[in-house]
Amino acid sequence: MAPRFFATHRTDGYLPIEAYGVLGDGRTVALSGADGAVDWWCVPNMDSPPLFDRLLDAEQGGYFALSPRDVVRVERRYRQHSNVLETTVHTQHGVARITESLNSGTAGRLPWEELARRIEGLEGSVTFDLQLRFGRQADHANPYLARQGSQTVFHVGRVLGVVVASGGIDLSHMDDDGLVTDVTVTAGEREVVAIVAGQDEPLIVPDIERIDARIDTSDDEWRRWADQLQAKGPHRDALIRHALALKLLLYAPTGAIAAAGTTSLPEAIGGRLNYDYRYAWVRDASYTIKAFSRLGAHAEAKAAFTWLVNRLRDSDGDLFFTLDGSPPADVREIDMPGYRHSRPVVTGNQVVHQHQHGVYGDIMETAARFVKHGNVLDAETAAILSRLADQCADAWRQKDSGIWELTERQHYTMSKISAWQALARAVELADGGYLPTTCRERWARERDRVAAWIETHCWSEALQAFEMYPGSGQLDASLALAVRFRFDGHERLRKTMLAIERQLGDGAFHFRYSKVRGKEGCFLACTFWMAEAWHLLGEQRKAETTLHDVLDALSGGPGTLAEMVDPASRAWLGNVPQGLSHLAAVHGILTVMGVDL
């Protein structure tokens, strides 16, 4: 992809969210700012306490900065079809490039974490200030150094690590507070600095030459994976970039897909809508399995489906899980300032106590798409799916929290459509011989009752649309998904889409539902859902225009997406990289390009 120019100015010590690129290795992610600072990195896993956390605490947070002096401009790009990030800095005295990677090897991810940063002089002379400060985990850990043989190792809580560097970088002044030094490169010179770390385990300390070489090995592995994707057409590069972002969120040890790589980045600056998304949602897993299947990444689809089935074995409609599959914790506030003073900072998630009917539709749709690609189900999986279909048939008349995880339980229209979707797919799976047919007729009758209930109670003549819930007088952009779910009544769905465009649209983007304008940004996934729905409704020109406009509006970022965007300033909001945004982008692009669902 072509390089893009990025601002490096901090507001109250914080970079814009869109100024961060994301690195990953299948186990964790790191956020690297356009000013040369890695401000977020959880070790060893995405959901571990952060080693660097300046993203949420500008004054006291940890970071790993390579700050060029006398900057004129900064360009950034991912290497072609790779998650290796390049930052080119133009200063008053020369030009240099930083190449960054969370390294992997030829056989997959390494048994330790390896954050590698290569500095190359391209023109003249460029000096970088190197600053390293470890996070204190909200004052629950005090970093310290210790000697082990010839190595100086750092300890932060349960994390053990070493800093490794080439000869031009002086590490002799590192102490418990970190390291402050500088490094200068001239044209043709190269220096490398890396952090190798792990938790509660012995640590290999590779030499810097091998770490340097693994930057290019990692690049080769990313490109090899991307090049086997079934991605064609005018938006091929964008499609591959979104697929690579999804791959960053796939937690290799279990096959779980994280909803996002960060916690507590706000949906409105200074607001309280701050959540921890470092968990695996059933919904996101379902959409990911379908996305990887459509892209031809069958190994990833299989891993995600196996994770999902294993979680459902003992589940009773749970919405999400930790990345290792254990039950999630309730929300807990952390005493930190928060991104641009947006509090609370939290771990855990309050939806652990919620129920959403959408979980049934997501699961059944996943199974239906899985077998559509020529795959088969085992007897235990079929029994689990049958049990969940029975649960849906019993529960659909109840109120729930809806797709937006709201505290007010209601008869949300989208939840009822998801229940219809679950029962419709269950019938199709039974008809195809994938599920036992014992309850097939019951599922069919309940499917039709749900459809009748929706038509009777959820249509608003005043809005000329399906409303958010009966009597609400509000619109819900997630209803665009009803078209993908093959819900009956395309004429009413078309009118609903027009109403959503009129009332929830703002330029190239869309708000989630009525009454949130001014309280949060536009939800990126909604616009991609709209593009997809227009195509499925036969409105190809509207679909292409919607897709083109949103891709063009997002083209100034590094290639990974947040959850929301301010439609006026184009500033990103919410956690990053946001899996649902990338999933919606993949499905929207594929559908508008005519790839079969």
Helices and strands as residue ranges (DSSP letters): E 4-5, G 17-19, E 20-24, E 29-33, E 37-42, E 50-52, E 63-68, E 71-78, E 85-91, E 94-102, E 104-105, E 108-109, E 113-133, E 144-148, E 151-156, E 159-165, E 179-186, E 190-199, H 208-227, H 236-249, E 250-251, E 256-257, E 280-281, H 282-295, H 298-312, E 320-321, E 332-334, G 339-341, E 345-347, G 350-353, H 358-372, H 379-395, H 413-431, H 440-457, E 459-460, E 465-466, G 477-480, H 481-484, H 490-504, E 505-506, E 509-510, E 522-523, H 524-536, H 540-553, E 564-565, E 572-573, H 579-592
